[in-house]
Amino acid sequence: MKSRRWLVPVGLIVVFGLLSFVGFQWWAPSLSAENLTIEEVNQIAKDKYPGTIIKTTKNDGEEYQIEMQLETGVYQIRMDAKSGEVDSIKRKILTKETSGHATEETTKKTPHKQLTQKEIKERISAKGDLEQIDFVQEKDNSYYKAVVNKNNEKTTLILDPYTGTIIDSTKVADSIITEKEAIAIAEKHVKGTGDDTEFYQPPNQTPYYLVEVELEDDRDAVVQVDGYTKEVKTVTWEDDDADVDDNDDSK
């Protein structure tokens, strides 16, 4: 009977020993894992994102910081020093401050996938009717350039190709016709000679020209020409009390 009493403790010791051995074999690799070398993390980065490594540094924690030149710009990559997993990737873009000078600043976490022209169009639909959109690739930067038209005013938008964020917005001033063009349109419309011209650009309204035209019968007409569409909006004849409609046969 005594021998049987010893069997239970001995058996428990054996089982515990086997479990300890198996557990150690299971956890030993992770406990002994060493940090990746700079060469290894650089190779992992190049495998994931084809480009050129600018510099690689390791912070106080278990993480590498890699600055890399890709086709679409310069990126900062944070990579786990043990596993080689990418924790985040941030892209440096050019943006304009109020001073008008371009400065480099880091965006928030940048999606890996570039937006399509259709997706960009959807994001700026509220800005006006899209007239033109192009993808621009520069040496250290890339962006979408779009031209929209709202209330006959054209605006050029510069957008981040990954987030769709509007980086810059500029009114297309050169789309307004010249004074010479406005005079030619007015002269042709009423068949006379332009005498005087004034340009008006009211707030939140389409700019226009008022062209004074002298006819052969010594009458004068003031022709309003849209600054963008070149359309004759109104014609006012000398001594008239009201504007004459553009399609009136009496002109």
C-alpha positions as CSV (number, residue, x, y, z in Angstrom):
1,M,0.0,0.0,0.0
2,K,2.9,2.3,0.8
3,S,4.3,1.9,-2.6
4,R,1.0,3.0,-4.2
5,R,1.0,6.2,-2.1
6,W,4.3,7.3,-3.6
7,L,3.1,6.7,-7.1
8,V,0.7,9.7,-7.1
9,P,3.3,12.4,-6.1
10,V,5.8,10.9,-8.5
11,G,3.4,10.9,-11.3
12,L,2.4,14.6,-10.7
13,I,6.1,15.6,-10.7
14,V,6.6,13.8,-14.0
15,V,3.5,15.5,-15.6
16,F,4.5,18.9,-14.3
17,G,8.0,18.5,-15.6
18,L,6.7,17.5,-19.1
19,L,4.4,20.5,-19.2
20,S,7.2,22.8,-18.1
21,F,9.5,21.5,-20.8
22,V,6.8,21.8,-23.5
23,G,5.9,25.3,-22.4
24,F,9.5,26.4,-22.5
25,Q,10.0,25.0,-26.0
26,W,6.9,26.9,-27.0
27,W,7.8,30.3,-25.5
28,A,11.5,30.2,-25.9
29,P,11.7,31.5,-29.5
30,S,9.6,34.6,-28.6
31,L,11.6,35.2,-25.5
32,S,14.9,35.0,-27.3
33,A,13.8,36.9,-30.4
34,E,16.3,39.7,-31.2
35,N,15.6,43.0,-32.9
36,L,15.9,43.2,-36.6
37,T,19.0,44.9,-38.0
38,I,18.8,48.2,-39.9
39,E,19.7,46.2,-43.1
40,E,16.8,43.8,-42.4
41,V,14.2,46.5,-41.8
42,N,15.4,48.5,-44.9
43,Q,14.9,45.3,-47.0
44,I,11.4,44.7,-45.6
45,A,10.5,48.3,-46.3
46,K,11.8,48.1,-49.9
47,D,9.8,44.8,-50.4
48,K,6.6,46.5,-49.3
49,Y,7.1,49.9,-50.9
50,P,9.4,50.1,-53.9
51,G,11.5,53.2,-53.5
52,T,14.7,54.6,-52.1
53,I,15.7,54.6,-48.4
54,I,16.7,58.1,-47.3
55,K,17.5,57.3,-43.7
56,T,16.7,54.8,-40.9
57,T,16.8,55.4,-37.2
58,K,15.8,53.4,-34.1
59,N,14.0,55.2,-31.2
60,D,14.3,54.3,-27.5
61,G,11.5,51.8,-27.8
62,E,11.1,48.7,-30.0
63,E,10.6,50.6,-33.2
64,Y,12.4,51.8,-36.3
65,Q,11.7,55.0,-38.2
66,I,12.4,54.9,-41.9
67,E,12.3,57.9,-44.3
68,M,11.7,56.7,-47.8
69,Q,11.4,58.3,-51.2
70,L,8.5,56.7,-53.2
71,E,7.1,57.5,-56.6
72,T,4.4,59.6,-55.0
73,G,6.5,61.5,-52.5
74,V,8.6,61.2,-49.3
75,Y,7.1,59.0,-46.6
76,Q,7.9,58.3,-42.9
77,I,7.4,54.6,-42.0
78,R,7.3,53.3,-38.4
79,M,8.2,49.6,-38.2
80,D,8.2,47.1,-35.2
81,A,11.8,46.3,-34.4
82,K,11.1,42.6,-33.8
83,S,8.3,41.6,-36.2
84,G,9.0,44.0,-39.0
85,E,5.3,44.9,-39.1
86,V,4.5,48.5,-40.3
87,D,2.8,50.4,-37.5
88,S,2.1,53.5,-39.6
89,I,3.1,55.3,-42.8
90,K,2.9,59.1,-43.1
91,R,3.5,61.2,-46.2
92,K,5.1,64.6,-46.4
93,I,3.2,67.0,-48.7
94,L,3.7,70.7,-49.7
95,T,1.0,73.1,-48.4
96,K,0.7,76.8,-48.5
97,E,0.6,79.0,-45.4
98,T,-1.0,82.4,-45.2
99,S,2.4,83.9,-46.1
100,G,2.2,82.2,-49.5
101,H,5.4,80.3,-49.1
102,A,5.4,76.5,-49.5
103,T,6.4,74.6,-46.4
104,E,6.7,70.9,-45.8
105,E,4.5,69.3,-43.2
106,T,3.5,65.8,-42.3
107,T,-0.1,64.7,-42.7
108,K,-2.0,62.3,-40.5
109,K,-1.8,58.6,-41.3
110,T,-2.0,58.3,-45.1
111,P,-4.0,55.5,-46.8
112,H,-2.0,53.2,-49.0
113,K,-4.4,53.4,-51.9
114,Q,-4.5,56.4,-54.2
115,L,-7.9,57.8,-55.0
116,T,-9.2,57.6,-58.5
117,Q,-10.3,60.6,-60.6
118,K,-13.9,59.4,-60.1
119,E,-13.5,59.4,-56.3
120,I,-11.9,62.9,-56.4
121,K,-14.8,64.1,-58.6
122,E,-17.3,62.9,-56.0
123,R,-15.5,64.6,-53.2
124,I,-15.5,68.0,-54.9
125,S,-18.9,67.8,-56.5
126,A,-20.2,70.6,-54.1
127,K,-17.5,72.9,-55.4
128,G,-19.0,73.2,-58.9
129,D,-19.1,71.5,-62.2
130,L,-15.9,69.7,-63.0
131,E,-14.3,71.0,-66.2
132,Q,-10.8,69.4,-66.0
133,I,-8.9,67.0,-63.8
134,D,-5.3,65.9,-64.0
135,F,-2.9,63.8,-61.9
136,V,0.4,65.7,-61.5
137,Q,3.6,63.9,-60.5
138,E,6.5,66.1,-59.4
139,K,9.9,65.1,-58.1
140,D,9.0,65.1,-54.4
141,N,5.3,65.4,-54.5
142,S,2.1,64.4,-56.3
143,Y,-1.4,65.8,-56.4
144,Y,-4.6,66.1,-58.4
145,K,-5.3,69.4,-60.1
146,A,-9.0,70.1,-60.9
147,V,-10.8,73.0,-62.5
148,V,-14.4,73.6,-61.4
149,N,-17.0,76.1,-62.5
150,K,-19.6,77.5,-60.2
151,N,-21.8,80.5,-61.1
152,N,-19.5,81.2,-64.1
153,E,-16.5,81.4,-61.8
154,K,-13.7,79.0,-62.4
155,T,-11.5,77.7,-59.5
156,T,-8.4,75.6,-59.6
157,L,-8.2,73.0,-56.8
158,I,-5.1,71.2,-55.7
159,L,-5.9,67.9,-53.8
160,D,-4.1,65.3,-51.9
161,P,-4.3,62.1,-54.1
162,Y,-4.7,59.8,-51.0
163,T,-7.1,61.7,-48.8
164,G,-8.8,64.0,-51.2
165,T,-8.0,67.0,-49.0
166,I,-8.0,70.4,-50.8
167,I,-4.5,71.7,-50.3
168,D,-5.0,74.9,-52.3
169,S,-7.8,76.8,-54.0
170,T,-7.3,79.6,-56.5
171,K,-9.8,81.6,-58.6
172,V,-9.0,81.4,-62.3
173,A,-8.7,85.1,-63.0
174,D,-7.4,84.7,-66.5
175,S,-10.7,83.1,-67.6
176,I,-12.2,86.6,-67.7
177,I,-12.3,88.0,-71.2
178,T,-10.2,91.1,-72.0
179,E,-11.5,94.6,-72.5
180,K,-10.6,94.3,-76.2
181,E,-12.7,91.2,-76.6
182,A,-15.7,92.8,-74.8
183,I,-15.5,95.8,-77.1
184,A,-15.4,93.6,-80.2
185,I,-18.5,91.6,-79.0
186,A,-20.4,94.8,-78.3
187,E,-19.5,96.4,-81.6
188,K,-20.6,93.3,-83.5
189,H,-23.9,93.0,-81.6
190,V,-25.2,96.5,-82.3
191,K,-23.1,97.3,-85.4
192,G,-21.2,100.3,-84.1
193,T,-17.9,101.6,-82.8
194,G,-16.8,101.2,-79.2
195,D,-16.3,104.5,-77.4
196,D,-15.8,103.8,-73.7
197,T,-15.7,100.7,-71.4
198,E,-16.0,100.0,-67.7
199,F,-15.4,96.7,-65.9
200,Y,-17.5,95.6,-62.9
201,Q,-17.0,92.7,-60.5
202,P,-19.8,92.8,-57.8
203,P,-19.4,90.5,-54.8
204,N,-20.8,87.0,-55.4
205,Q,-21.9,87.9,-58.9
206,T,-20.5,87.3,-62.4
207,P,-18.1,90.1,-63.5
208,Y,-19.2,92.0,-66.6
209,Y,-18.2,94.9,-69.0
210,L,-20.4,97.9,-69.9
211,V,-19.3,99.0,-73.3
212,E,-20.6,102.3,-74.8
213,V,-21.0,101.9,-78.6
214,E,-21.6,104.8,-81.0
215,L,-23.7,104.0,-84.1
216,E,-23.6,105.7,-87.5
217,D,-27.0,107.4,-86.8
218,D,-25.4,109.2,-83.8
219,R,-27.2,107.0,-81.3
220,D,-25.3,105.5,-78.4
221,A,-25.9,102.1,-76.8
222,V,-24.5,100.6,-73.6
223,V,-23.9,96.9,-74.0
224,Q,-23.5,94.6,-71.0
225,V,-21.1,91.7,-71.8
226,D,-20.6,88.8,-69.4
227,G,-17.0,88.6,-68.4
228,Y,-16.9,84.8,-68.6
229,T,-19.4,83.6,-71.1
230,K,-19.0,86.6,-73.6
231,E,-22.8,86.7,-73.7
232,V,-24.6,90.0,-74.2
233,K,-26.8,90.4,-71.2
234,T,-28.5,93.7,-71.9
235,V,-28.5,96.6,-74.4
236,T,-29.5,100.1,-73.2
237,W,-30.1,102.7,-75.9
238,E,-29.6,106.4,-75.3
239,D,-32.7,108.1,-73.9
240,D,-34.3,104.7,-73.3
241,D,-36.1,104.3,-70.0
242,A,-35.6,100.6,-69.7
243,D,-33.2,97.9,-70.9
244,V,-34.0,96.4,-74.3
245,D,-34.0,92.6,-74.3
246,D,-31.1,91.0,-76.2
247,N,-33.5,89.4,-78.7
248,D,-35.6,92.5,-79.3
249,D,-35.9,93.3,-83.1
250,S,-35.8,97.0,-82.4
251,K,-32.1,96.9,-81.9
